[in-house]
């Protein structure tokens, strides 16, 4: 067993899971800081992305998609409405649910955020092993997207 003075004890973890967790936290902090500069957060960016993908989504469906409770979603949406990024439509009658739509300003903000993230991608994944990792992660993301959006074959398999 290595003692505290042994250089091997300070070695970077070689577990892919731990590397992804540690690097993910670092990248997340960098992206959050960049987004803060344009008045967004990762949570708000995710919501804008969901709204672009499914215009007119209900509060409850958006909350489910974002993995949060509707009660937690309301103040976030209110801040997006105040910033002019989204608008709520309907919901004034008894039993009628309001829907949320991305505004032109919100779509523009989403594009600006996408460019910021592309800059991070270029900075981080431009050379050497990081470039290989970026390519692998992009391929994995595309495979996950296909898996999520394509219907399952008959028989569930």
Secondary structure by P-SEA (a helix, b strand, c coil): cccccccccccccccaaaaaaaaaaaaaaaaaaaaaaacccaaaaaaaaaaaacccccaaaaaaaaccccccaaaaaaaaaaaccccccccccccbbbbbbbcaaaaaaaaaaaaaaaaaaaaccccaaaaaaaaaaaaaaaaaaaaaccccccccc
